[in-house]
Amino acid sequence: MFNQLFLDISTGTIDWSRAQFALTAMYHWLFVPLTLGLAVIMGTAETCYYRTKKQFWKDVAHFWQKLFGVNFAMGVATGIILEFQFGTNWSNYSWFVGDIFGAPLAIEGIVAFFMESTFVAVMFFGWKKVSPGFHLASTWLTGIGATISAWWILVANAWMQYPVGCEFNPDTMRNEMVSFTDVALSPFAIDKFCHTVTSSWIVGAVFVVAVSAYYLLKKREMELAKQSMKIAASVGFVASLLAAITGDTSAYLVGKVQPMKLAAMEALYKGGESQSLTAVAWVNPFETPNCRESKEHALCVSIPYGLSLLATHSLHGFVPGVNDLLDGYVKADGTREPSVKEKMVMGKAAVNALMVYRKAKKAGDEATAQKALPVIKANMKYFGYGYVDKEEQVIPNIPLTFWSFRVMVGLGTFFVLFFAVLTFVCYRKDVSRYRWLLILGVCTLPMGYIASEAGWVLAELGRQPWTIQDMLPTWVAVSDVKPASIATTFFLFLAFRGQRFLLDRAIHQPNKTQPAQHGGNKTRHNQTMQARDLHHHIKRIPRVQALRIRNRPPPSRHQLHALTKHHHPQQAISQQ
């Protein structure tokens, strides 16, 4: 069996490897979208400063750049962990497709990330060292570099969903790239990039709106909050419309290249023409459905022809369900899609032929090797099915996929309406007077992250069990590592992140023994404490000298500062 070449992997290793990667990826995804979104906000603010030369806009740019820097650093740190996991926990995957998957990641690190890191240094430390125009260009180039970095990462991820531009080499046991253009510019990669980036702009806009709304509710930094909210509302409204458009294109492409994902996110068991789109239905999230016996969902409210229009761009287009994909069906162009059992037969034929080829090559039997080669090429399309034992293994988690899709789409629709109203109020009214809108703005902060994470869960779990669609299942892609080792690092990562959360809470917790300080009040508080210290030392000096001091006019603020700079205030007073 071919799995001897990939080693014999335990179930625990597979589960813990998936859990660890999911934990790290979702934690990483908390920072990346915000970084991409804040890049637009801070770039717009600095552009306003460059055009108006007002110190106010420079302060606005400074404020959001600081938050960008924190997220940038955390995104880099968590991304490095993900890179290492490809080698530690998913070494079979890296070996099998590393020649293809590694290329866009290498370009991302060498070109995009280098560009991003260079200009981010100029952005933070070059305010007084470079011209305003060059600094503005550096700020925008930092955001562009982050976006280009996202492009190459998403190209690699899109190839896992839709593997193109490659050819399997039985001599090296690798899939090798034959067309870089097909990999980098596949329709799936382009749409995935556009949808991901526009949704990231929404996350950035939601974050800025939430922070600004909080400041307005607390009546702090009112002007900064109002102007920042104007920018964020405009960016959020445009981004939410673009995300809806790219989401429609994404659904169409998923219907073409990943029909099982589409069927799972609709919980569609029996397909057909003129399919309705399920808006609301009860799918038990804690129950694995039996696709063969599943009936119509309870409390189902559907949009007529919606799914056919979404998946085929035709009101009467045919959309296959889970059972259609398991049993095989005839496509619109007249070709027949094989059943899963037929694909399993072809996949096992490819695996066995590969074993024969490898043994013949090793023994020097060139004639036998050449006979096995056409069998490998003819069945390589369904190579991954050679490791599938039961047809149910190719069905993703339907309840989780179903609800992830509805959470993402539902919140996306909400953001279109929310940003439309907010944009109108910000530009036509005084937004600080609408307390209900400000409270809603603060509440949208977790919604942005939930929508973003739901989209990521849908994309990754919807293609299960495939690490690479139809090519490599997850249980073949992992490393030969003991489950206990992976579980240990999993809980170490979890503990570390929990510790960071508690540490951040402690750092930002106001000191209960002293009043909380904000901005300009800090200087006034320090002066008050200095005056108290001075009074304390005056009480300790001789009475005659004290009377002499009392007859003097009170010191000015600058004198007070000069006096309190000394370590011994009594000595300083006597010197006067």
C-alpha positions in Angstrom: 0.0 0.0 0.0 1.1 3.5 -0.8 0.5 4.7 2.7 3.7 2.8 3.6 5.5 5.4 1.6 3.8 8.2 3.6 4.1 6.3 6.9 1.3 4.9 9.0 -0.3 7.7 10.9 -2.5 7.4 14.0 -5.9 9.0 14.4 -4.7 11.0 17.4 -1.9 12.6 15.4 -4.4 13.7 12.7 -6.8 15.2 15.2 -4.3 17.0 17.3 -2.4 18.3 14.2 -5.7 19.7 12.8 -6.6 21.2 16.2 -3.3 22.9 16.6 -3.2 24.3 13.1 -6.8 25.6 13.5 -6.0 27.2 16.9 -3.0 29.0 15.4 -4.7 30.0 12.2 -7.7 31.5 13.9 -5.5 33.4 16.3 -3.5 34.6 13.4 -6.6 35.7 11.6 -7.6 38.0 14.5 -4.7 40.3 13.4 -4.3 40.0 9.7 -7.7 41.5 8.6 -7.4 44.4 11.0 -3.9 45.1 9.7 -5.2 45.3 6.1 -8.2 47.4 7.1 -6.2 49.9 9.3 -3.7 50.4 6.5 -6.5 52.1 4.5 -7.6 54.2 7.5 -4.2 55.5 8.5 -3.3 56.1 4.8 -6.4 58.2 4.3 -5.7 60.2 7.5 -2.1 61.0 6.6 -3.3 62.0 3.1 -5.6 64.5 4.7 -2.6 65.8 6.7 -0.4 66.1 3.6 -3.1 68.1 1.8 -4.2 70.4 4.7 -0.9 70.6 6.7 -3.1 70.6 9.9 -1.5 69.1 13.0 -4.8 67.5 13.8 -4.6 65.1 10.9 -1.1 64.2 11.8 -2.3 63.3 15.3 -5.0 61.1 13.8 -2.5 59.3 11.6 -0.2 58.8 14.6 -3.1 57.3 16.7 -4.1 54.7 14.2 -0.5 53.9 13.2 0.2 52.8 16.7 -2.6 50.3 16.7 -1.5 49.2 13.2 2.0 48.5 14.6 0.7 46.3 17.4 -1.4 44.2 15.1 1.4 44.0 12.5 3.8 42.6 15.1 1.3 40.0 16.4 0.4 39.0 12.8 4.0 38.4 12.0 4.6 36.4 15.2 1.6 34.1 14.7 2.3 33.7 11.0 5.8 32.4 11.6 4.3 29.7 13.8 2.0 28.6 11.0 5.0 28.4 8.6 6.8 26.1 11.0 3.8 23.8 11.4 3.9 23.0 7.7 7.2 21.3 8.4 6.6 19.9 11.9 3.0 18.6 11.7 2.4 18.4 7.9 5.6 17.2 6.5 4.0 14.8 4.1 2.0 17.6 2.6 5.1 19.8 2.3 6.9 16.9 0.6 4.1 16.1 -1.8 3.3 19.6 -3.0 6.1 21.7 -1.6 7.4 22.6 -5.0 4.1 24.4 -5.8 2.9 25.6 -2.4 6.3 26.9 -1.4 6.7 29.2 -4.5 4.1 31.8 -3.6 5.1 31.7 0.1 8.7 32.3 -0.9 7.7 35.2 -3.1 5.6 36.6 -0.2 8.6 36.5 2.2 11.3 37.7 -0.2 9.3 40.4 -2.0 6.1 41.4 -0.3 7.0 41.1 3.4 10.5 42.6 2.8 8.8 45.6 1.1 6.2 45.8 3.9 8.9 45.6 6.7 11.1 48.3 5.0 8.4 50.9 4.6 6.8 50.2 8.0 10.1 51.3 9.6 10.1 54.5 7.6 6.4 55.1 8.6 7.1 54.8 12.3 10.6 56.4 12.6 10.8 58.7 9.6 8.5 61.6 10.5 11.3 64.0 11.1 13.8 62.3 8.8 12.1 62.2 5.4 9.9 64.7 3.5 6.2 64.6 4.1 5.6 63.3 0.6 8.0 60.4 1.0 6.5 59.6 4.4 3.0 59.5 2.9 4.3 57.2 0.2 5.8 55.0 2.8 2.6 54.7 4.7 0.6 53.7 1.6 3.4 51.4 0.5 3.2 49.7 3.9 -0.5 49.0 3.3 0.2 47.9 -0.3 3.0 45.6 0.8 0.6 44.0 3.4 -2.0 43.6 0.6 0.5 42.0 -1.8 1.7 39.7 1.0 -2.0 38.6 1.5 -2.2 38.0 -2.3 0.6 35.4 -2.3 -0.6 33.7 0.8 -4.1 33.5 -0.7 -2.7 32.2 -4.0 -1.2 29.3 -2.0 -4.5 28.7 -0.2 -6.5 28.9 -3.4 -4.3 26.3 -5.0 -5.2 23.9 -2.2 -8.9 24.5 -3.0 -8.4 24.4 -6.8 -5.1 22.7 -7.8 -4.1 23.8 -11.3 -0.8 24.3 -13.2 0.9 21.2 -11.8 1.8 17.7 -12.9 2.7 14.6 -10.8 6.2 13.2 -11.2 6.3 9.5 -10.2 10.1 9.5 -10.1 10.3 12.2 -7.4 7.0 11.5 -5.8 6.1 15.2 -6.0 3.6 17.4 -7.8 5.7 19.8 -9.8 4.6 23.2 -11.2 4.3 23.4 -14.9 2.6 26.8 -15.2 3.3 29.5 -12.7 0.7 31.7 -14.4 -2.1 29.2 -13.9 -1.2 29.0 -10.2 -0.9 32.7 -9.6 -3.7 33.9 -11.7 -6.4 31.2 -11.4 -9.9 32.6 -11.2 -10.3 31.0 -7.7 -7.2 32.8 -6.4 -8.3 36.2 -7.9 -11.7 36.0 -6.4 -10.5 34.7 -3.0 -8.0 37.6 -2.8 -10.7 40.2 -3.7 -13.2 38.8 -1.3 -10.7 38.4 1.6 -9.2 41.9 1.2 -12.6 43.7 1.0 -13.8 41.8 4.0 -10.6 42.8 5.9 -11.4 46.4 5.1 -14.8 45.9 6.8 -13.0 44.5 9.9 -10.7 47.6 10.0 -13.7 50.0 9.5 -15.7 48.2 12.2 -12.7 48.5 14.6 -12.2 52.2 14.0 -16.0 52.9 14.3 -16.1 51.0 17.6 -13.1 52.8 19.1 -14.4 56.2 17.9 -17.9 55.5 19.2 -16.4 54.6 22.6 -14.5 57.9 22.7 -17.7 59.8 21.8 -19.7 58.0 24.5 -17.0 59.0 27.0 -16.8 62.5 25.5 -13.0 62.2 25.0 -11.1 63.2 21.9 -14.3 64.2 20.2 -13.0 65.7 17.0 -10.5 62.8 16.4 -13.4 60.3 17.0 -15.8 62.2 14.6 -13.3 62.5 11.8 -12.1 58.9 12.1 -15.6 57.7 12.1 -16.3 59.6 8.9 -13.4 57.8 7.2 -14.3 54.4 8.6 -18.0 54.7 7.7 -17.1 55.5 4.0 -14.5 52.7 3.8 -16.9 50.2 5.5 -19.8 51.0 3.2 -17.8 50.7 0.0 -16.0 47.5 1.3 -19.3 45.9 2.3 -20.7 46.4 -1.2 -17.6 45.0 -2.8 -17.6 42.0 -0.4 -21.1 41.2 -1.4 -20.2 41.3 -5.1 -17.1 39.2 -4.7 -19.0 36.8 -2.4 -21.4 36.1 -5.3 -18.6 35.3 -7.6 -17.0 33.1 -4.9 -20.2 31.1 -4.6 -20.3 30.6 -8.4 -16.7 29.3 -8.5 -17.3 27.0 -5.5 -20.3 25.6 -7.3 -18.0 24.8 -10.3 -14.9 23.4 -8.6 -16.1 22.4 -5.0 -19.7 21.3 -5.4 -19.6 19.3 -2.2 -18.8 22.4 -0.2 -21.8 24.2 -1.8 -24.1 21.3 -1.0 -22.8 21.2 2.6 -23.2 24.9 3.2 -26.8 24.7 2.0 -27.4 21.3 3.7 -28.8 20.2 0.4 -29.1 16.4 0.2 -31.1 16.0 -3.0 -30.3 18.5 -5.8 -32.2 19.6 -8.8 -33.1 22.5 -11.1 -34.5 25.8 -10.0 -33.2 25.3 -6.5 -34.3 27.7 -3.7 -31.7 29.3 -1.4 -32.4 28.5 2.3 -32.5 31.8 4.3 -33.6 30.3 7.6 -33.8 26.7 8.7 -33.1 24.5 11.7 -30.1 22.3 11.2 -29.0 20.8 14.5 -25.4 21.9 15.1 -24.7 19.0 17.5 -25.9 16.2 15.3 -24.2 14.5 12.3 -27.0 14.0 9.7 -27.6 10.9 7.8 -27.6 12.2 4.2 -29.4 9.2 2.8 -32.3 9.6 5.2 -32.4 13.4 5.7 -35.7 15.1 5.1 -36.7 18.7 4.6 -35.4 21.0 7.3 -37.8 22.3 10.0 -38.7 26.0 10.1 -37.3 26.4 6.5 -37.8 29.8 4.8 -36.3 29.8 1.3 -35.7 32.3 -1.5 -37.1 30.9 -4.8 -34.5 30.2 -7.4 -31.9 31.8 -5.2 -29.4 28.8 -5.0 -29.6 28.1 -8.8 -28.9 31.8 -9.5 -26.0 31.9 -7.0 -24.4 28.7 -8.1 -25.0 28.7 -11.9 -26.0 32.4 -12.6 -29.2 30.9 -14.1 -32.7 30.8 -12.5 -33.2 27.2 -13.6 -29.7 25.8 -13.3 -29.0 22.4 -11.9 -27.4 22.3 -8.4 -26.2 18.8 -7.2 -26.9 17.8 -3.6 -24.8 15.6 -1.3 -26.5 12.4 -2.5 -26.1 13.4 -6.2 -22.4 13.9 -5.6 -22.1 10.5 -3.8 -24.0 8.6 -6.6 -22.8 10.6 -9.6 -24.9 12.8 -11.9 -25.0 14.3 -15.4 -23.7 17.9 -15.7 -25.3 20.6 -17.8 -22.8 20.1 -20.6 -23.8 16.4 -20.9 -20.7 14.9 -19.2 -21.2 12.6 -16.3 -19.6 13.1 -13.0 -18.5 9.8 -11.5 -19.8 8.6 -8.2 -17.5 8.6 -5.2 -17.2 4.8 -5.3 -16.1 5.0 -8.9 -13.5 7.7 -8.0 -12.3 5.4 -5.2 -11.7 2.6 -7.7 -9.8 5.0 -10.0 -7.8 6.4 -7.1 -6.8 3.0 -5.8 -5.8 2.1 -9.4 -3.5 5.1 -9.5 -2.0 4.3 -6.1 -1.3 0.6 -6.9 0.1 1.5 -10.3 2.4 4.0 -8.6 3.6 1.2 -6.2 4.3 -1.0 -9.2 6.2 1.8 -11.0 8.4 2.5 -8.0 9.3 -1.1 -7.4 10.0 -1.7 -11.1 12.3 1.4 -11.2 14.1 0.2 -8.1 14.6 -3.2 -9.6 15.7 -1.8 -13.0 12.6 -3.3 -14.8 12.0 -0.5 -17.3 9.3 -2.4 -19.3 7.1 -2.9 -16.2 7.5 0.7 -15.2 6.5 2.0 -18.6 3.3 -0.2 -18.5 2.3 1.3 -15.1 2.9 4.9 -16.2 -0.2 5.3 -18.4 -2.4 3.9 -15.6 -1.0 6.5 -13.2 -1.6 9.4 -15.6 -5.2 8.2 -16.5 -6.3 8.0 -12.9 -4.2 10.8 -11.3 -7.2 13.2 -11.2 -8.7 11.1 -8.5 -5.5 10.1 -6.8 -6.7 11.2 -3.3 -9.7 8.9 -3.4 -7.3 6.0 -3.2 -7.1 6.6 0.5 -10.8 6.9 1.1 -12.4 3.8 2.6 -16.0 4.9 2.9 -17.9 7.4 0.8 -19.1 9.2 3.9 -15.5 10.3 4.5 -15.7 12.9 1.6 -18.7 14.8 3.2 -17.6 17.8 5.3 -19.2 18.8 8.6 -22.6 19.9 7.3 -24.0 21.6 10.4 -20.9 23.7 11.0 -20.5 24.6 7.3 -24.2 25.5 7.1 -24.2 27.8 10.1 -20.8 29.4 9.2 -22.2 30.4 5.9 -25.3 32.0 7.4 -23.4 33.8 10.1 -21.1 35.3 7.5 -23.8 36.3 5.0 -26.2 37.6 7.7 -23.5 39.8 9.3 -22.4 40.9 5.9 -25.9 42.1 5.0 -26.1 43.9 8.4 -22.8 45.7 7.7 -24.2 47.1 4.4 -27.2 48.6 6.2 -25.2 49.7 9.2 -22.5 51.5 7.2 -25.1 53.1 4.9 -26.9 54.7 7.9 -23.6 55.6 9.6 -22.2 57.3 6.5 -25.4 59.4 6.2 -25.4 60.5 9.8 -21.6 61.2 9.9 -21.8 63.5 6.9 -25.2 65.1 7.4 -25.7 65.1 11.1 -23.8 65.3 14.4 -23.1 61.7 15.1 -22.3 62.4 18.8 -26.0 63.2 19.4 -27.1 59.7 18.3 -26.3 57.7 21.4 -28.1 54.6 20.2 -25.9 54.6 17.1 -22.8 54.9 19.1 -23.7 52.0 21.3 -24.5 50.0 18.2 -21.1 51.0 16.8 -19.3 49.6 19.9 -21.3 46.4 19.7 -20.3 45.8 16.1 -16.7 45.2 17.1 -17.1 41.5 17.9 -19.5 41.1 14.9 -16.7 42.0 12.5 -14.4 39.4 13.9 -17.1 36.8 14.1 -18.0 37.3 10.4 -14.4 37.1 9.4 -13.7 34.0 11.3 -16.9 32.4 10.1 -15.8 33.0 6.5 -12.5 31.3 7.2 -14.2 28.4 8.9 -16.5 28.0 5.9 -13.6 28.0 3.4 -11.4 25.6 5.3 -13.9 23.1 6.8 -16.1 23.2 3.7 -13.4 21.4 1.6 -12.7 18.7 4.2 -11.5 16.0 4.2 -9.1 17.3 1.6 -5.9 19.1 2.4 -5.7 19.5 -1.4 -9.0 19.1 -3.2 -9.3 15.5 -4.6 -5.6 15.1 -4.4 -4.5 14.6 -0.7 -6.7 13.9 2.3 -5.8 15.2 5.7 -4.9 11.7 7.2 -2.2 11.3 4.5 -0.8 14.8 4.8 0.3 14.8 8.5 3.7 14.0 10.0 4.7 10.8 11.8 4.7 12.6 15.2 3.3 11.2 18.5 -0.1 12.6 19.5 1.2 13.5 23.0 3.9 15.8 21.6 1.4 17.7 19.5 -1.1 17.9 22.4 1.6 19.3 24.6 2.5 22.1 22.2 -1.3 22.7 21.6 -1.9 23.4 25.3 1.4 25.4 25.6 0.1 27.7 22.7 -3.3 27.9 24.4 -1.8 28.8 27.8 0.6 31.4 26.3 -2.3 33.1 24.5 -4.4 33.1 27.6 -1.5 34.5 29.6 -1.1 37.3 27.0 -4.8 38.1 27.3 -4.7 38.4 31.1 -1.5 40.4 30.9 -3.1 42.9 28.5 -6.0 43.2 30.9 -3.7 43.9 33.8 -1.7 46.4 31.9 -4.7 48.4 30.8 -6.5 48.1 34.2 -6.6 51.5 35.9 -4.8 51.9 39.2 -7.4 51.9 41.9 -5.4 53.8 44.4 -5.1 56.8 42.0 -7.6 58.2 39.6 -7.2 57.0 36.0 -5.2 59.3 33.8 -6.1 60.1 30.2 -4.1 62.2 27.8 -3.6 65.8 28.9 -4.7 65.1 32.6 -1.4 63.2 33.2 0.7 66.3 33.3 -1.8 68.1 35.7 -1.8 65.0 38.0 2.0 64.9 38.1 2.1 68.6 39.0 -0.4 68.1 41.8 1.6 65.2 43.3 4.8 67.3 43.1 3.1 70.1 45.0 2.0 67.6 47.7 5.5 66.4 48.0 6.8 69.9 48.3 4.3 70.8 51.1 5.3 67.6 52.9 8.9 68.7 53.0 8.1 72.3 53.9 6.4 71.0 57.1 9.8 69.4 58.1 12.0 72.6 57.9 12.6 75.0 60.8 9.8 77.4 61.7 11.7 80.6 61.0 12.7 79.4 57.5 9.2 78.2 56.9 7.8 81.7 57.8 10.3 83.2 55.4 9.1 80.9 52.7 5.4 81.7 53.4 5.9 85.4 52.9 7.2 84.8 49.4 4.8 84.8 46.5 3.7 81.3 45.4 6.1 79.7 42.8 5.0 79.6 39.2 4.5 76.3 37.4 7.9 76.4 35.8 9.5 77.2 39.2 7.6 74.4 40.8 8.9 72.1 38.2 12.5 73.3 38.7 12.2 72.9 42.5 10.8 69.4 42.4 13.5 68.2 40.0 16.0 68.1 43.0 16.2 65.0 45.1 16.2 67.1 48.3 13.5 69.7 48.2 14.5 71.2 51.6 18.0 71.8 50.2 16.6 73.3 47.1 14.4 75.8 49.1 17.3 76.8 51.3 19.3 77.6 48.2 16.7 80.1 47.0 
